[in-house]
Amino acid sequence: MRAVFVNQCHPETPHVCAVRLRGFARALAAKGHRVVLLTECLAGAAAATDPRDLADRLAGHRWEEAFHVGCLPAAAPLLGRLHDGRLPWGLRQATVAASFVFAGGVFAHWRRATRPAVAALTRAFRPEVVWGSFGVTDAWNIARDLAGAAKCPWIADLKDNWDNFVPLGLRQLLPGRYRDAAHMTALSDAHAGIGRARFGLDTTTVYSGFPLDSLQRPVVDPNDGVFRIVSAGSIYDGEAFKLLVAGIGGWLAKRAAATPVEFHYRGGDRERVAALAAPLAGRCAVDALPFVAAEELQALQRRAAVNVYPRYAPMLFHHKFVECLATGRPIICVPGETAECRRIAEETGTALYSCDGGDEVENALGAIAGRRMPPVDAGRLARYSWERQADVLAGVFAAACDRGAKARA
């Protein structure tokens, strides 16, 4: 199958916004599909993919890997100031509303910049399906542009919370523009509920995953004389993270064991984390560092006694939950996780401590430190890998293509 994936974030962006389509592009390419990933350029990039070279580059590409096309947004001073947070109150709201209503989104300058690439891909690649992922509506707009030109179905992906990303007055107005999608995929069952309610589209949950081969790596015994607590990614407004720190501090104050404790953080909030974790100083080692490669982070998480994270309710479903799940280690989150995540944890045999306060975190740490955790069910956990979820996604694509072919017959 020839598929084009559209996502705003460049695959090398050190942020969760790049993870989903990058992961599925790699997984489907490895299964023999021809996948093109169309994104913006990296921040600060001076050049984009030249559409005039696309035909030759596509012809010579080794399709075991996805083919990437980067498009540098066109000049748009007002939108640039909007994204940089330099528009005053009032003008900011007016720019957002006008951009959505009249241009389809607040990244319309990126959409304009993709038009030569869209035309070149239509001619030289002839996609059979286009998959656009919502983090910005312009990813859907570009997917529709390309699918219309190529006369193939497009599928809308909902990886972010529509009700949290789109201004209140537009949440019911805009979905009508996208009901020509052949299907909708969603990051979680919670996102799928929004897809059905807001868009009236048949929606399939396709979870973002982890590499299947990570389950085949030797089991790491974290009981090496150090009790490691590991956290990664955004801490959002910091309030839930404060509860995590309070719970860790309370547990440290009461524990009798002499085993050294280490708290490790990796991510873009390292300075805030270091400040908020200051009360732990002198009671455990605190190591707060910036983003690291996914393989390095997972190696650290697999050596953890417990992986912890703050949950931000408007996100609906955290990919970091799946990343922690893949390590086979106990998990603590604050506030309590959703029923969907609790179900997945129970299904896979993962020890998930869903806490609503510092005292519950303290109790959870005591329980984890006091006993060996049973191994997770690797067979059931494998269902949430990129490779297995890619099979679900490929099935969605095949069904959409089949329906399109029958409609044209």
C-alpha positions in Angstrom: 0.0 0.0 0.0 1.2 3.5 -0.8 0.3 5.9 2.1 1.1 9.5 2.9 1.1 10.5 6.6 0.7 14.2 7.5 1.9 15.5 10.8 3.0 19.0 11.8 6.0 17.8 13.9 9.2 16.8 12.1 10.1 13.2 13.1 13.3 14.3 14.8 11.5 16.8 17.0 12.3 15.9 20.7 8.7 16.0 21.7 5.8 13.6 22.0 4.0 15.4 19.1 6.4 13.6 16.7 6.2 10.1 18.2 2.9 8.7 16.9 3.3 9.2 13.1 7.0 8.5 13.2 6.4 5.2 15.0 3.7 4.1 12.7 5.6 5.2 9.6 8.5 3.1 10.6 6.4 0.1 11.6 4.4 0.0 8.4 7.5 0.6 6.2 9.1 -2.4 7.9 6.0 -4.5 7.0 6.5 -3.7 3.3 4.2 -0.7 2.8 5.5 2.4 1.0 5.1 5.3 3.4 5.8 9.0 2.9 5.8 11.2 6.0 5.0 14.9 5.3 5.8 17.4 8.0 7.1 20.8 8.8 10.9 21.3 8.9 12.8 21.2 12.1 12.7 24.5 14.1 15.4 26.8 12.7 15.9 24.8 9.5 16.8 27.0 6.5 15.7 24.7 3.7 12.9 22.3 2.9 12.5 19.3 0.5 12.7 20.5 -3.1 9.5 19.3 -4.8 11.4 19.3 -8.1 13.6 16.5 -6.8 10.8 14.3 -5.4 10.3 12.1 -8.4 13.9 11.1 -8.6 14.3 10.7 -4.9 11.2 8.6 -4.6 12.4 6.4 -7.5 15.7 5.7 -5.8 14.4 5.3 -2.2 14.8 2.0 -0.3 11.3 1.5 1.0 12.3 -0.5 4.1 12.2 2.9 5.7 9.7 5.7 5.4 10.4 8.6 3.0 10.3 12.1 4.7 9.2 15.3 3.1 9.8 18.5 5.1 8.1 21.8 4.1 9.1 25.2 5.5 6.1 27.4 6.3 5.6 30.3 4.0 6.2 33.8 5.3 3.3 34.9 7.6 4.4 37.6 10.1 1.1 37.7 12.0 1.0 33.9 12.4 4.6 33.9 13.4 4.0 36.4 16.1 0.9 34.4 17.2 3.0 31.2 17.6 5.8 33.1 19.4 3.2 34.5 21.9 4.0 38.1 20.8 0.5 39.2 19.9 -1.4 41.3 22.5 -4.6 40.2 24.0 -7.5 40.9 21.7 -5.5 40.7 18.5 -4.4 37.2 19.5 -8.0 36.0 19.9 -9.1 37.7 16.7 -6.2 36.2 14.7 -7.0 32.7 16.0 -10.7 33.0 15.1 -10.1 34.5 11.7 -7.4 31.9 10.9 -9.8 29.0 11.7 -12.8 30.4 10.0 -11.3 31.8 6.8 -8.1 29.8 6.4 -8.9 26.5 8.1 -6.3 26.7 10.9 -3.5 28.7 12.6 -0.8 27.0 10.5 -2.3 28.0 7.1 1.2 29.2 6.1 2.5 25.6 6.4 -0.4 24.4 4.3 0.4 26.9 1.6 4.0 25.8 1.6 3.0 22.1 1.1 1.2 22.7 -2.2 4.1 22.0 -4.5 5.0 18.9 -2.5 1.3 17.8 -2.6 1.3 18.2 -6.4 4.6 16.3 -6.8 3.5 13.5 -4.6 0.2 13.2 -6.5 2.1 12.7 -9.7 5.2 10.7 -8.6 3.9 8.7 -5.7 0.2 8.3 -6.4 -0.9 7.6 -2.8 -3.7 5.1 -2.2 -4.5 6.5 1.2 -3.7 9.6 3.2 -3.6 9.8 7.0 -3.5 13.2 8.7 -3.0 13.5 12.5 -4.7 16.3 14.5 -2.5 18.3 16.7 -3.3 21.2 14.3 -6.3 21.3 11.9 -3.9 22.1 9.0 -2.6 18.6 9.1 -6.1 17.5 8.2 -6.4 20.3 5.6 -3.3 19.1 3.9 -4.4 15.5 4.0 -7.7 16.5 2.4 -5.8 18.5 -0.3 -3.6 15.5 -1.2 -6.4 12.9 -1.1 -8.6 15.2 -3.3 -5.8 15.6 -5.8 -4.9 11.9 -5.8 -8.6 10.8 -5.7 -8.0 8.5 -2.8 -9.5 8.3 0.7 -8.2 10.2 3.6 -8.4 9.2 7.3 -8.4 11.7 10.2 -6.4 10.8 13.2 -7.3 12.4 16.6 -4.2 12.2 18.8 -5.0 15.3 20.8 -8.1 16.5 22.7 -10.2 18.5 20.2 -12.1 20.2 23.1 -8.8 21.3 24.6 -7.1 22.5 21.4 -9.9 24.3 19.5 -11.5 27.5 20.8 -14.9 27.0 22.5 -16.9 28.8 19.8 -15.4 26.7 17.0 -15.6 23.2 18.5 -19.0 22.5 17.0 -18.6 24.6 13.8 -15.4 23.1 12.4 -16.1 19.3 12.5 -18.5 19.6 9.6 -15.5 20.4 7.4 -14.0 17.0 8.0 -16.9 14.7 7.7 -15.7 13.6 4.2 -13.0 11.6 5.9 -13.4 7.9 5.1 -12.7 7.0 8.7 -11.3 8.3 11.9 -8.6 6.8 14.2 -8.0 7.9 17.7 -5.1 7.7 20.3 -7.4 6.1 22.9 -11.0 5.2 23.6 -11.5 8.5 25.2 -10.4 10.3 22.0 -12.6 8.0 20.0 -15.6 9.1 22.0 -14.9 12.7 20.9 -14.5 11.5 17.3 -17.9 9.9 17.3 -19.7 12.7 19.2 -18.1 15.7 17.5 -17.6 14.4 14.0 -20.1 11.6 13.6 -17.4 9.4 12.1 -16.8 5.7 12.6 -13.7 5.7 14.8 -11.1 3.1 15.6 -8.7 3.3 18.6 -5.1 2.7 17.5 -2.8 3.1 20.4 0.7 4.6 20.0 3.1 1.9 21.0 6.7 0.8 21.8 9.1 -1.4 19.9 8.1 -5.0 20.0 11.7 -6.2 20.3 12.0 -4.3 23.6 10.0 -7.2 25.2 12.6 -9.7 23.9 15.5 -8.0 25.6 16.9 -9.6 28.7 15.0 -8.9 31.9 16.8 -6.3 34.0 16.9 -6.9 37.7 16.5 -3.5 39.3 17.4 -4.9 42.7 21.1 -3.9 42.4 21.2 -2.0 45.7 19.6 1.2 44.5 15.9 2.1 44.6 15.4 4.2 41.4 12.4 6.4 40.9 12.2 7.6 37.2 10.0 10.3 35.6 10.0 11.7 32.1 8.3 14.3 30.0 6.1 17.3 30.8 5.0 18.1 34.3 2.4 20.6 33.0 1.4 23.1 35.7 3.5 21.3 38.3 0.7 20.8 40.8 0.5 17.0 40.4 4.3 16.8 40.4 4.3 18.5 43.8 2.1 15.7 45.1 4.5 13.2 43.8 7.4 14.9 45.5 5.5 15.2 48.7 4.7 11.5 48.6 8.3 10.6 47.9 9.5 12.9 50.7 7.0 11.3 53.2 8.1 7.8 52.3 11.8 8.7 52.6 11.2 10.3 56.1 9.6 7.1 57.4 11.6 4.3 55.7 14.0 2.3 57.8 15.9 0.6 55.0 19.4 1.7 54.2 19.1 1.1 50.5 20.1 4.4 48.6 17.3 6.1 46.7 17.7 8.0 43.4 15.2 10.2 41.7 15.9 10.6 37.9 14.1 12.9 35.5 14.5 13.3 31.7 12.7 15.9 29.7 12.1 19.6 28.8 11.0 20.6 32.3 14.3 19.7 34.0 14.8 23.2 35.6 11.3 23.2 37.1 11.7 19.6 38.2 15.0 20.4 39.9 13.4 23.3 41.8 10.3 21.3 42.8 12.4 18.3 43.9 14.6 20.5 46.1 12.8 19.2 49.3 14.3 15.7 48.6 17.9 17.0 48.8 19.9 15.3 51.4 17.4 12.4 51.5 18.0 11.0 48.0 20.0 11.8 45.0 18.2 13.9 42.4 19.3 13.8 38.8 17.3 16.1 36.4 18.5 16.1 32.8 17.1 17.2 29.4 15.6 14.9 26.7 17.6 11.8 25.8 17.2 9.3 23.0 14.2 6.9 23.4 16.5 3.9 23.8 18.5 5.5 26.6 15.3 6.6 28.4 13.8 3.1 28.2 17.0 1.6 29.5 16.8 3.9 32.5 13.1 3.1 33.0 13.8 -0.6 32.8 16.3 -0.3 35.7 13.7 1.6 37.8 12.1 0.3 40.9 9.1 2.4 39.8 8.3 4.8 37.0 6.2 7.9 38.0 4.4 10.6 36.2 1.9 13.4 36.8 -1.3 13.0 34.8 -2.9 16.0 33.1 -6.6 15.3 32.7 -7.2 17.4 29.6 -4.7 15.1 27.7 -7.3 12.2 28.1 -4.6 9.6 27.5 -0.8 9.9 28.1 1.6 8.2 25.7 4.0 8.1 28.7 1.6 5.5 30.2 2.4 3.2 27.3 6.1 3.9 27.5 6.1 3.0 31.2 3.9 0.0 30.5 6.6 -1.4 28.1 9.2 -1.5 30.8 7.4 -4.1 32.9 8.0 -2.0 36.0 5.5 -0.7 38.6 3.9 2.7 37.8 2.7 5.5 40.0 0.7 8.3 38.6 -1.0 11.4 40.2 -3.9 12.1 40.0 -5.6 8.7 39.5 -5.5 7.2 36.0 -8.6 6.7 33.8 -10.6 3.5 33.7 -9.2 2.8 30.3 -5.6 2.8 31.6 -6.5 0.8 34.7 -8.1 -1.8 32.4 -4.9 -2.0 30.2 -2.7 -2.3 33.3 -4.9 -5.1 34.7 -5.0 -6.9 31.4 -1.2 -6.9 31.1 -0.5 -7.7 34.7 1.2 -4.3 35.3 1.3 -2.9 38.9 -0.3 0.5 38.4 -0.7 2.6 41.5 -3.3 5.3 40.6 -3.0 7.9 43.4 -4.9 11.1 44.2 -2.6 12.5 46.9 0.8 12.5 48.5 -0.2 10.0 51.2 -1.3 7.5 48.5 2.1 7.9 46.7 3.8 7.3 50.1 1.8 4.1 50.6 2.4 2.9 47.0 6.2 3.4 47.4 6.1 1.4 50.6 4.2 -1.4 48.9 6.6 -1.5 46.0 9.7 -1.4 48.2 8.3 -4.2 50.4 7.9 -6.9 47.8 9.0 -8.3 44.4 6.5 -7.5 41.7 5.3 -10.4 39.5 6.3 -10.3 35.9 3.9 -8.7 33.4 2.2 -10.8 30.7 4.5 -10.2 27.7 2.1 -11.7 25.3 -0.7 -9.4 26.2 1.7 -6.4 26.5 2.8 -7.1 22.9 -0.7 -6.0 21.7 0.3 -2.5 22.5 3.6 -2.5 20.4 4.0 -0.4 17.3 4.1 -3.6 15.2 0.8 -5.0 16.5 -1.0 -1.7 16.5 0.3 -1.1 13.0 -1.6 -4.2 11.9 -4.8 -2.5 13.3 -4.0 0.7 11.4 -3.3 -1.2 8.1 -6.6 -2.8 8.5 -8.3 0.6 8.8 -6.5 1.7 5.6 -7.4 -1.4 3.7 -11.0 -1.1 4.6 -11.2 2.5 3.6 -9.5 1.8 0.2 -11.9 -1.1 -0.4 -14.9 1.0 0.3 -13.6 3.7 -2.0 -13.0 1.2 -4.8 -16.5 -0.1 -4.5 -18.0 3.4 -4.5 -16.1 4.2 -7.7 -17.1 0.9 -9.4 
